[in-house]
Amino acid sequence: MCAAAIEAHSLGKVYRRYGRPVHRLWEALSGRPAHSEFVALADVSFAVEAGEGLGIIGDNGAGKSTLLKVLCGVSQPSRGSYRVSGRVAAILELGAGFHPEFTGRQNAVLNAALLGLSDAEVGAALPRILEFSELGDFIDQPVKTYSTGMAMRLAFSIATQVEPQVLIIDEALSVGDGYFQKKCLDRMRAFVAGGGTVLFCSHAMYYVSALCRHALWLRHGQVAGYGPVLEVVAAYEEHLLAKGAAGEEREEARAATPSLARLRSVEQVRRGPAGEVRVDSDNYRPGDRFELAVGWESDDPSLAFSVGVGINRLDRVEVCAFATHLDGAAPRRGQRRHEVRLVLPQLPLIKGSFTIFVYLLDEAGLHVYDQRILERAFSVTSDAYSFGLIHPPHHWE
């Protein structure tokens, strides 16, 4: 078994809240409490082995950022203990640690030095930082002139190019453009594959599931779930559905960032005497042939793509899902326009109305270039009342 790179034992963090600033002075002089306590973390324990990723998930205000700040040494715990082995690079808040009057180059040198690099190591790391960030001439402009996306580029480049053993990221990728998001995700995958350890806080469950082997779900500062990532993510998604937040999460995911590729069409294909007919919605009988044509366009013909399709019942129950990269199909590349078809020779569904989710992905099925949701895309009706949802091939013996 690998040695634990990060360990936390019964971590707790309590903040004092005062109604007015003068109450602090009154409390100090009188010796009588004039504050209330807010428990941000309570009895949080976990361990992360070297060469693994741990996803930190939970609602806003659950204590995720507080936990990461404690592990980075930015904040001290009120109780409990923790240990982090090796050099730590972190992106907690965009712009944190940057001097706004310094240029990007100067901030890169400063931050690399603060992370413990010698002058020679800073000199060796600087070209890699500048190349990865792709900031061009802006690297010599003051950071106060940067957009949030540019600040994220610089922060991520510094954090990943100074050769840390532990990388801690708190939702930084959400502000980047699609191209740089993919670049960052590829870098994190390579970092973990090379033996690095990642703590990744995100509301994007797909990224968490793809990058991490385990997940820690925080709720009101306490551990609500900890274990294999798919189990914890499934429990967290059930929690979101129960509180009615699933719609809000999907709307956030649907807010597309500028991308190098876009879905152009998602159509169901029916065959008849007059040939093919393409429709947005349709009605089927059990056992009918089901075809879904997915078309997209790319600004860069060298990019490689895979496609994912999910079918959900209207109450958000996930019925089935398909993905070209998981089924062994070669990534599509080499041109600006593409189309693939998902074909089910015999639809196994027997009743109900269904929503189709379509995802345009990179070759690894990790980065989402674009997505489309077709509400009430199709329905299935039977001649007689049917039990259940599907009718799989079977026989009796």
C-alpha positions as a Markdown table, in Angstrom:
| # | Residue | x | y | z |
|---|---|---|---|---|
| 1 | Met | 0.0 | 0.0 | 0.0 |
| 2 | Cys | 1.2 | 3.5 | -0.9 |
| 3 | Ala | 2.0 | 5.9 | 2.0 |
| 4 | Ala | -0.7 | 8.5 | 2.6 |
| 5 | Ala | 0.2 | 11.8 | 1.1 |
| 6 | Ile | -2.6 | 13.6 | 3.1 |
| 7 | Glu | -4.1 | 12.6 | 6.4 |
| 8 | Ala | -6.7 | 14.4 | 8.5 |
| 9 | His | -7.9 | 13.3 | 12.0 |
| 10 | Ser | -11.0 | 14.8 | 13.5 |
| 11 | Leu | -10.4 | 18.2 | 12.0 |
| 12 | Gly | -12.7 | 21.0 | 13.3 |
| 13 | Lys | -12.9 | 24.7 | 12.6 |
| 14 | Val | -15.0 | 27.1 | 14.6 |
| 15 | Tyr | -15.3 | 30.8 | 13.8 |
| 16 | Arg | -16.4 | 33.5 | 16.3 |
| 17 | Arg | -19.1 | 35.8 | 15.0 |
| 18 | Tyr | -19.6 | 39.3 | 16.6 |
| 19 | Gly | -22.7 | 41.4 | 16.0 |
| 20 | Arg | -20.5 | 44.6 | 16.0 |
| 21 | Pro | -16.7 | 45.2 | 15.9 |
| 22 | Val | -16.9 | 46.9 | 19.3 |
| 23 | His | -18.1 | 43.6 | 20.8 |
| 24 | Arg | -14.6 | 42.2 | 20.4 |
| 25 | Leu | -13.2 | 44.9 | 22.6 |
| 26 | Trp | -16.0 | 44.5 | 25.1 |
| 27 | Glu | -15.4 | 40.8 | 25.3 |
| 28 | Ala | -11.6 | 41.2 | 25.8 |
| 29 | Leu | -12.1 | 43.8 | 28.6 |
| 30 | Ser | -14.9 | 42.2 | 30.4 |
| 31 | Gly | -13.9 | 38.5 | 30.0 |
| 32 | Arg | -17.5 | 37.7 | 29.2 |
| 33 | Pro | -18.4 | 36.2 | 25.8 |
| 34 | Ala | -20.0 | 38.5 | 23.3 |
| 35 | His | -19.9 | 36.3 | 20.3 |
| 36 | Ser | -21.8 | 33.3 | 18.8 |
| 37 | Glu | -19.9 | 30.4 | 17.3 |
| 38 | Phe | -20.2 | 29.1 | 13.7 |
| 39 | Val | -18.9 | 25.5 | 13.2 |
| 40 | Ala | -17.5 | 25.4 | 9.7 |
| 41 | Leu | -15.9 | 21.9 | 10.1 |
| 42 | Ala | -16.6 | 19.2 | 12.7 |
| 43 | Asp | -14.8 | 15.9 | 13.1 |
| 44 | Val | -13.5 | 15.5 | 9.5 |
| 45 | Ser | -11.2 | 12.5 | 8.9 |
| 46 | Phe | -9.8 | 11.0 | 5.7 |
| 47 | Ala | -6.6 | 9.9 | 4.0 |
| 48 | Val | -5.4 | 10.2 | 0.5 |
| 49 | Glu | -2.6 | 8.0 | -0.9 |
| 50 | Ala | 0.1 | 9.3 | -3.1 |
| 51 | Gly | -0.8 | 9.1 | -6.8 |
| 52 | Glu | -4.6 | 9.4 | -6.2 |
| 53 | Gly | -7.2 | 12.1 | -6.5 |
| 54 | Leu | -9.8 | 12.9 | -3.9 |
| 55 | Gly | -12.9 | 14.9 | -4.9 |
| 56 | Ile | -14.4 | 17.3 | -2.4 |
| 57 | Ile | -18.1 | 17.8 | -3.0 |
| 58 | Gly | -21.0 | 19.3 | -1.3 |
| 59 | Asp | -23.5 | 22.2 | -1.4 |
| 60 | Asn | -22.3 | 25.9 | -1.1 |
| 61 | Gly | -21.4 | 26.6 | 2.5 |
| 62 | Ala | -20.7 | 23.0 | 3.3 |
| 63 | Gly | -17.1 | 23.7 | 4.5 |
| 64 | Lys | -15.2 | 22.6 | 1.4 |
| 65 | Ser | -13.2 | 25.8 | 1.0 |
| 66 | Thr | -12.5 | 25.9 | 4.7 |
| 67 | Leu | -11.1 | 22.4 | 4.7 |
| 68 | Leu | -8.8 | 23.2 | 1.8 |
| 69 | Lys | -7.6 | 26.4 | 3.5 |
| 70 | Val | -6.7 | 24.3 | 6.6 |
| 71 | Leu | -4.8 | 21.7 | 4.6 |
| 72 | Cys | -2.9 | 24.5 | 2.8 |
| 73 | Gly | -1.9 | 26.1 | 6.1 |
| 74 | Val | -3.8 | 29.3 | 5.3 |
| 75 | Ser | -6.1 | 28.7 | 8.3 |
| 76 | Gln | -5.4 | 26.8 | 11.5 |
| 77 | Pro | -7.8 | 24.1 | 12.7 |
| 78 | Ser | -9.7 | 24.7 | 16.0 |
| 79 | Arg | -9.2 | 21.0 | 16.9 |
| 80 | Gly | -7.8 | 17.8 | 15.4 |
| 81 | Ser | -4.7 | 17.3 | 13.3 |
| 82 | Tyr | -3.6 | 16.9 | 9.7 |
| 83 | Arg | -0.4 | 16.0 | 7.8 |
| 84 | Val | 0.5 | 16.8 | 4.2 |
| 85 | Ser | 3.6 | 15.3 | 2.7 |
| 86 | Gly | 5.7 | 17.1 | 0.1 |
| 87 | Arg | 5.5 | 20.4 | -1.7 |
| 88 | Val | 1.9 | 21.8 | -2.0 |
| 89 | Ala | 0.6 | 24.0 | -4.8 |
| 90 | Ala | -2.9 | 25.3 | -4.4 |
| 91 | Ile | -5.5 | 27.5 | -6.3 |
| 92 | Leu | -7.9 | 28.5 | -3.6 |
| 93 | Glu | -9.3 | 31.9 | -4.7 |
| 94 | Leu | -8.4 | 33.4 | -8.1 |
| 95 | Gly | -6.0 | 36.3 | -7.6 |
| 96 | Ala | -5.1 | 35.2 | -4.1 |
| 97 | Gly | -1.3 | 35.4 | -3.7 |
| 98 | Phe | -0.9 | 37.7 | -6.7 |
| 99 | His | 0.3 | 41.3 | -6.3 |
| 100 | Pro | -2.0 | 43.3 | -8.5 |
| 101 | Glu | 0.7 | 45.8 | -9.4 |
| 102 | Phe | 3.2 | 43.2 | -10.5 |
| 103 | Thr | 3.2 | 41.7 | -13.9 |
| 104 | Gly | 2.2 | 38.1 | -14.6 |
| 105 | Arg | 5.9 | 37.2 | -15.1 |
| 106 | Gln | 6.9 | 38.9 | -11.8 |
| 107 | Asn | 4.0 | 37.1 | -10.0 |
| 108 | Ala | 5.1 | 33.8 | -11.4 |
| 109 | Val | 8.7 | 34.3 | -10.1 |
| 110 | Leu | 7.3 | 35.4 | -6.7 |
| 111 | Asn | 4.9 | 32.5 | -6.3 |
| 112 | Ala | 7.5 | 30.0 | -7.4 |
| 113 | Ala | 9.9 | 31.3 | -4.8 |
| 114 | Leu | 7.2 | 31.3 | -2.1 |
| 115 | Leu | 6.6 | 27.6 | -2.9 |
| 116 | Gly | 10.3 | 26.9 | -2.0 |
| 117 | Leu | 12.0 | 26.8 | -5.3 |
| 118 | Ser | 15.6 | 27.9 | -5.5 |
| 119 | Asp | 16.8 | 30.6 | -7.9 |
| 120 | Ala | 17.9 | 27.9 | -10.3 |
| 121 | Glu | 14.6 | 26.0 | -10.0 |
| 122 | Val | 12.6 | 29.2 | -10.6 |
| 123 | Gly | 14.7 | 30.0 | -13.7 |
| 124 | Ala | 14.0 | 26.5 | -15.0 |
| 125 | Ala | 10.3 | 26.6 | -14.2 |
| 126 | Leu | 9.5 | 30.0 | -15.6 |
| 127 | Pro | 9.6 | 29.1 | -19.3 |
| 128 | Arg | 7.3 | 26.2 | -18.6 |
| 129 | Ile | 4.9 | 28.5 | -16.7 |
| 130 | Leu | 4.8 | 31.0 | -19.5 |
| 131 | Glu | 4.4 | 28.4 | -22.2 |
| 132 | Phe | 1.5 | 26.6 | -20.5 |
| 133 | Ser | -0.3 | 29.8 | -19.6 |
| 134 | Glu | -0.4 | 31.0 | -23.3 |
| 135 | Leu | -0.8 | 34.6 | -22.0 |
| 136 | Gly | 1.5 | 36.0 | -24.7 |
| 137 | Asp | 2.3 | 39.7 | -24.3 |
| 138 | Phe | -0.1 | 39.9 | -21.4 |
| 139 | Ile | 2.5 | 38.1 | -19.2 |
| 140 | Asp | 4.3 | 41.5 | -18.9 |
| 141 | Gln | 1.1 | 43.4 | -18.0 |
| 142 | Pro | 0.0 | 44.1 | -14.4 |
| 143 | Val | -2.2 | 41.3 | -13.0 |
| 144 | Lys | -4.8 | 43.9 | -12.0 |
| 145 | Thr | -5.6 | 44.2 | -15.8 |
| 146 | Tyr | -6.3 | 40.4 | -16.1 |
| 147 | Ser | -9.7 | 38.9 | -16.6 |
| 148 | Thr | -10.7 | 36.1 | -14.3 |
| 149 | Gly | -9.9 | 33.6 | -17.0 |
| 150 | Met | -6.4 | 35.0 | -17.5 |
| 151 | Ala | -5.8 | 34.9 | -13.8 |
| 152 | Met | -6.9 | 31.3 | -13.7 |
| 153 | Arg | -4.5 | 30.5 | -16.6 |
| 154 | Leu | -1.6 | 32.0 | -14.7 |
| 155 | Ala | -2.5 | 30.5 | -11.3 |
| 156 | Phe | -2.9 | 27.0 | -12.8 |
| 157 | Ser | 0.3 | 27.2 | -14.8 |
| 158 | Ile | 2.3 | 28.2 | -11.7 |
| 159 | Ala | 0.7 | 25.5 | -9.5 |
| 160 | Thr | 1.3 | 22.7 | -12.0 |
| 161 | Gln | 4.7 | 23.6 | -13.4 |
| 162 | Val | 6.6 | 24.0 | -10.1 |
| 163 | Glu | 6.6 | 20.2 | -9.7 |
| 164 | Pro | 4.6 | 19.9 | -6.5 |
| 165 | Gln | 3.8 | 16.6 | -4.9 |
| 166 | Val | 0.3 | 17.7 | -3.9 |
| 167 | Leu | -2.1 | 19.9 | -6.0 |
| 168 | Ile | -5.1 | 21.5 | -4.4 |
| 169 | Ile | -7.8 | 23.1 | -6.6 |
| 170 | Asp | -10.9 | 24.8 | -5.4 |
| 171 | Glu | -13.4 | 25.3 | -8.3 |
| 172 | Ala | -10.8 | 27.3 | -10.4 |
| 173 | Leu | -11.6 | 25.6 | -13.7 |
| 174 | Ser | -15.1 | 26.9 | -13.8 |
| 175 | Val | -14.0 | 30.3 | -15.1 |
| 176 | Gly | -11.7 | 29.1 | -17.9 |
| 177 | Asp | -12.6 | 28.8 | -21.6 |
| 178 | Gly | -13.3 | 25.4 | -23.0 |
| 179 | Tyr | -9.9 | 25.0 | -24.6 |
| 180 | Phe | -8.0 | 25.8 | -21.5 |
| 181 | Gln | -10.3 | 23.7 | -19.3 |
| 182 | Lys | -9.4 | 20.7 | -21.4 |
| 183 | Lys | -5.7 | 21.5 | -21.2 |
| 184 | Cys | -5.9 | 21.8 | -17.4 |
| 185 | Leu | -7.8 | 18.5 | -17.1 |
| 186 | Asp | -5.3 | 16.7 | -19.3 |
| 187 | Arg | -2.5 | 18.1 | -17.1 |
| 188 | Met | -4.2 | 16.9 | -13.9 |
| 189 | Arg | -4.7 | 13.4 | -15.3 |
| 190 | Ala | -1.0 | 13.3 | -16.2 |
| 191 | Phe | -0.1 | 14.7 | -12.8 |
| 192 | Val | -2.0 | 11.9 | -11.0 |
| 193 | Ala | -0.7 | 9.2 | -13.4 |
| 194 | Gly | 2.9 | 10.4 | -12.6 |
| 195 | Gly | 2.4 | 9.8 | -8.9 |
| 196 | Gly | 1.0 | 13.2 | -7.8 |
| 197 | Thr | -1.8 | 13.7 | -5.4 |
| 198 | Val | -4.8 | 15.9 | -6.2 |
| 199 | Leu | -7.6 | 17.4 | -4.0 |
| 200 | Phe | -10.2 | 18.6 | -6.4 |
| 201 | Cys | -13.2 | 20.6 | -5.2 |
| 202 | Ser | -15.9 | 21.0 | -7.8 |
| 203 | His | -19.7 | 21.0 | -8.5 |
| 204 | Ala | -19.0 | 19.2 | -11.8 |
| 205 | Met | -19.7 | 15.6 | -10.8 |
| 206 | Tyr | -18.5 | 14.2 | -14.1 |
| 207 | Tyr | -15.1 | 15.8 | -13.7 |
| 208 | Val | -14.9 | 14.5 | -10.1 |
| 209 | Ser | -15.8 | 11.0 | -11.2 |
| 210 | Ala | -13.3 | 11.0 | -14.0 |
| 211 | Leu | -10.3 | 12.4 | -12.1 |
| 212 | Cys | -10.7 | 10.9 | -8.6 |
| 213 | Arg | -10.8 | 7.4 | -7.1 |
| 214 | His | -12.4 | 8.6 | -3.9 |
| 215 | Ala | -14.7 | 11.4 | -2.8 |
| 216 | Leu | -15.5 | 13.2 | 0.4 |
| 217 | Trp | -19.0 | 14.7 | 0.7 |
| 218 | Leu | -19.3 | 17.5 | 3.2 |
| 219 | Arg | -22.7 | 18.7 | 4.6 |
| 220 | His | -23.0 | 21.4 | 7.2 |
| 221 | Gly | -19.3 | 21.0 | 7.9 |
| 222 | Gln | -19.5 | 17.2 | 8.6 |
| 223 | Val | -18.7 | 14.1 | 6.6 |
| 224 | Ala | -21.9 | 13.0 | 4.9 |
| 225 | Gly | -20.1 | 10.4 | 2.7 |
| 226 | Tyr | -16.6 | 9.2 | 2.1 |
| 227 | Gly | -15.4 | 6.3 | -0.1 |
| 228 | Pro | -15.3 | 5.2 | -3.7 |
| 229 | Val | -16.1 | 8.1 | -5.9 |
| 230 | Leu | -19.0 | 6.6 | -7.8 |
| 231 | Glu | -20.8 | 5.6 | -4.6 |
| 232 | Val | -20.3 | 9.0 | -2.9 |
| 233 | Val | -21.3 | 10.9 | -6.1 |
| 234 | Ala | -24.5 | 8.8 | -6.5 |
| 235 | Ala | -25.5 | 9.5 | -2.9 |
| 236 | Tyr | -24.8 | 13.2 | -3.3 |
| 237 | Glu | -26.9 | 13.3 | -6.5 |
| 238 | Glu | -29.8 | 11.7 | -4.7 |
| 239 | His | -29.4 | 14.4 | -2.0 |
| 240 | Leu | -29.7 | 17.1 | -4.7 |
| 241 | Leu | -32.8 | 15.5 | -6.2 |
| 242 | Ala | -34.4 | 15.2 | -2.8 |
| 243 | Lys | -33.9 | 18.9 | -2.0 |
| 244 | Gly | -35.0 | 20.0 | -5.5 |
| 245 | Ala | -31.6 | 21.3 | -6.6 |
| 246 | Ala | -31.1 | 19.1 | -9.6 |
| 247 | Gly | -32.6 | 21.6 | -11.9 |
| 248 | Glu | -30.3 | 24.4 | -10.7 |
| 249 | Glu | -27.3 | 22.1 | -11.1 |
| 250 | Arg | -28.2 | 21.3 | -14.7 |
| 251 | Glu | -28.8 | 24.9 | -15.5 |
| 252 | Glu | -25.3 | 25.8 | -14.2 |
| 253 | Ala | -23.8 | 23.0 | -16.3 |
| 254 | Arg | -25.8 | 24.1 | -19.3 |
| 255 | Ala | -24.2 | 27.6 | -19.3 |
| 256 | Ala | -21.7 | 26.9 | -22.0 |
| 257 | Thr | -18.3 | 28.6 | -22.1 |
| 258 | Pro | -16.9 | 29.5 | -25.5 |
| 259 | Ser | -15.8 | 26.3 | -27.1 |
| 260 | Leu | -13.8 | 25.1 | -30.1 |
| 261 | Ala | -16.6 | 22.7 | -31.1 |
| 262 | Arg | -20.4 | 22.8 | -31.0 |
| 263 | Leu | -23.2 | 20.4 | -31.5 |
| 264 | Arg | -25.0 | 21.3 | -34.7 |
| 265 | Ser | -27.9 | 18.9 | -34.7 |
| 266 | Val | -29.5 | 16.1 | -32.7 |
| 267 | Glu | -32.3 | 14.3 | -34.5 |
| 268 | Gln | -34.2 | 11.1 | -34.4 |
| 269 | Val | -34.2 | 9.2 | -37.7 |
| 270 | Arg | -37.2 | 7.1 | -38.9 |
| 271 | Arg | -37.1 | 5.0 | -42.1 |
| 272 | Gly | -40.1 | 4.7 | -44.3 |
| 273 | Pro | -41.1 | 4.0 | -47.9 |
| 274 | Ala | -40.1 | 7.5 | -48.9 |
| 275 | Gly | -36.7 | 7.2 | -47.2 |
| 276 | Glu | -35.3 | 8.8 | -44.1 |
| 277 | Val | -37.2 | 11.3 | -42.0 |
| 278 | Arg | -35.5 | 13.3 | -39.3 |
| 279 | Val | -37.6 | 14.6 | -36.4 |
| 280 | Asp | -37.0 | 16.3 | -33.0 |
| 281 | Ser | -39.5 | 14.2 | -31.2 |
| 282 | Asp | -41.3 | 10.9 | -31.9 |
| 283 | Asn | -43.5 | 8.1 | -30.6 |
| 284 | Tyr | -42.4 | 4.5 | -30.6 |
| 285 | Arg | -43.7 | 1.0 | -29.9 |
| 286 | Pro | -41.7 | -1.5 | -28.0 |
| 287 | Gly | -39.2 | -3.2 | -30.3 |
| 288 | Asp | -39.1 | -0.4 | -32.8 |
| 289 | Arg | -35.7 | 0.6 | -34.3 |
| 290 | Phe | -34.3 | 3.7 | -32.7 |
| 291 | Glu | -31.7 | 5.9 | -34.4 |
| 292 | Leu | -30.3 | 9.2 | -33.1 |
| 293 | Ala | -28.1 | 11.3 | -35.5 |
| 294 | Val | -25.7 | 13.6 | -33.7 |
| 295 | Gly | -23.9 | 16.2 | -35.8 |
| 296 | Trp | -21.2 | 18.8 | -34.7 |
| 297 | Glu | -18.7 | 21.2 | -36.1 |
| 298 | Ser | -15.2 | 22.1 | -35.0 |
| 299 | Asp | -12.9 | 25.1 | -35.5 |
| 300 | Asp | -9.9 | 22.8 | -35.4 |
| 301 | Pro | -9.8 | 19.7 | -37.7 |
| 302 | Ser | -7.0 | 18.1 | -35.6 |
| 303 | Leu | -9.2 | 17.8 | -32.5 |
| 304 | Ala | -10.5 | 14.3 | -31.6 |
| 305 | Phe | -14.0 | 13.7 | -30.4 |
| 306 | Ser | -16.2 | 11.1 | -28.7 |
| 307 | Val | -20.0 | 11.4 | -28.1 |
| 308 | Gly | -22.1 | 10.4 | -25.1 |
| 309 | Val | -25.9 | 9.9 | -25.0 |
| 310 | Gly | -28.1 | 9.4 | -22.0 |
| 311 | Ile | -31.8 | 8.6 | -21.8 |
| 312 | Asn | -33.7 | 9.6 | -18.7 |
| 313 | Arg | -37.3 | 9.2 | -17.6 |
| 314 | Leu | -39.1 | 12.4 | -17.1 |
| 315 | Asp | -38.7 | 12.1 | -13.3 |
| 316 | Arg | -34.9 | 12.1 | -13.9 |
| 317 | Val | -34.4 | 8.4 | -13.4 |
| 318 | Glu | -31.4 | 7.4 | -15.5 |
| 319 | Val | -32.5 | 4.6 | -17.8 |
| 320 | Cys | -29.4 | 4.0 | -19.9 |
| 321 | Ala | -26.3 | 5.7 | -21.3 |
| 322 | Phe | -24.0 | 5.2 | -24.3 |
| 323 | Ala | -20.6 | 6.6 | -25.2 |
| 324 | Thr | -18.4 | 6.0 | -28.3 |
| 325 | His | -15.1 | 5.9 | -26.3 |
| 326 | Leu | -16.6 | 3.3 | -23.8 |
| 327 | Asp | -17.8 | 1.1 | -26.7 |
| 328 | Gly | -14.4 | 1.0 | -28.4 |
| 329 | Ala | -15.2 | 3.3 | -31.3 |
| 330 | Ala | -12.3 | 5.3 | -32.6 |
| 331 | Pro | -12.3 | 9.1 | -31.9 |
| 332 | Arg | -13.6 | 11.2 | -34.8 |
| 333 | Arg | -11.1 | 13.7 | -36.2 |
| 334 | Gly | -9.6 | 15.1 | -39.4 |
| 335 | Gln | -12.4 | 17.4 | -40.6 |
| 336 | Arg | -14.6 | 20.3 | -39.4 |
| 337 | Arg | -18.0 | 18.6 | -39.6 |
| 338 | His | -18.9 | 15.2 | -38.2 |
| 339 | Glu | -21.9 | 13.0 | -37.6 |
| 340 | Val | -22.4 | 9.8 | -35.8 |
| 341 | Arg | -25.5 | 7.7 | -35.2 |
| 342 | Leu | -26.6 | 5.8 | -32.2 |
| 343 | Val | -28.6 | 2.8 | -33.3 |
| 344 | Leu | -30.8 | 0.5 | -31.1 |
| 345 | Pro | -32.1 | -2.2 | -33.4 |
| 346 | Gln | -34.9 | -3.0 | -31.0 |
| 347 | Leu | -36.0 | -0.4 | -28.4 |
| 348 | Pro | -36.3 | -2.3 | -25.1 |
| 349 | Leu | -38.5 | 0.3 | -23.4 |
| 350 | Ile | -42.1 | -0.5 | -23.1 |
| 351 | Lys | -43.8 | 2.7 | -21.8 |
| 352 | Gly | -43.2 | 6.3 | -20.7 |
| 353 | Ser | -41.8 | 9.6 | -21.9 |
| 354 | Phe | -38.1 | 10.2 | -22.0 |
| 355 | Thr | -35.5 | 13.0 | -22.2 |
| 356 | Ile | -32.3 | 12.7 | -24.2 |
| 357 | Phe | -29.0 | 14.1 | -23.1 |
| 358 | Val | -26.2 | 14.5 | -25.7 |
| 359 | Tyr | -22.6 | 15.3 | -24.8 |
| 360 | Leu | -19.8 | 16.3 | -27.2 |
| 361 | Leu | -16.6 | 15.1 | -25.5 |
| 362 | Asp | -12.9 | 14.9 | -26.1 |
| 363 | Glu | -11.2 | 11.7 | -27.1 |
| 364 | Ala | -10.9 | 10.5 | -23.5 |
| 365 | Gly | -14.6 | 11.3 | -22.7 |
| 366 | Leu | -13.5 | 13.8 | -20.0 |
| 367 | His | -13.8 | 17.3 | -21.3 |
| 368 | Val | -17.3 | 18.5 | -22.4 |
| 369 | Tyr | -17.2 | 20.7 | -25.4 |
| 370 | Asp | -21.0 | 21.1 | -25.7 |
| 371 | Gln | -24.2 | 19.5 | -24.6 |
| 372 | Arg | -27.8 | 19.4 | -25.5 |
| 373 | Ile | -30.9 | 18.3 | -23.6 |
| 374 | Leu | -34.1 | 17.3 | -25.5 |
| 375 | Glu | -36.9 | 17.4 | -23.0 |
| 376 | Arg | -39.7 | 14.9 | -23.8 |
| 377 | Ala | -37.7 | 13.8 | -26.8 |
| 378 | Phe | -39.8 | 10.6 | -27.4 |
| 379 | Ser | -42.4 | 8.4 | -25.8 |
| 380 | Val | -43.1 | 4.6 | -25.9 |
| 381 | Thr | -46.6 | 3.1 | -25.8 |
| 382 | Ser | -47.7 | -0.6 | -25.7 |
| 383 | Asp | -50.9 | -2.2 | -26.9 |
| 384 | Ala | -51.7 | -3.4 | -23.4 |
| 385 | Tyr | -50.9 | -2.3 | -19.9 |
| 386 | Ser | -47.3 | -3.2 | -19.2 |
| 387 | Phe | -45.4 | -3.7 | -16.0 |
| 388 | Gly | -42.0 | -2.1 | -15.5 |
| 389 | Leu | -39.9 | 0.0 | -17.8 |
| 390 | Ile | -38.1 | -2.3 | -20.1 |
| 391 | His | -38.6 | -5.7 | -21.8 |
| 392 | Pro | -35.2 | -7.3 | -22.4 |
| 393 | Pro | -34.7 | -10.3 | -24.6 |
| 394 | His | -35.4 | -13.5 | -22.7 |
| 395 | His | -36.9 | -17.0 | -22.8 |
| 396 | Trp | -38.2 | -19.6 | -20.3 |
| 397 | Glu | -36.6 | -23.0 | -19.6 |
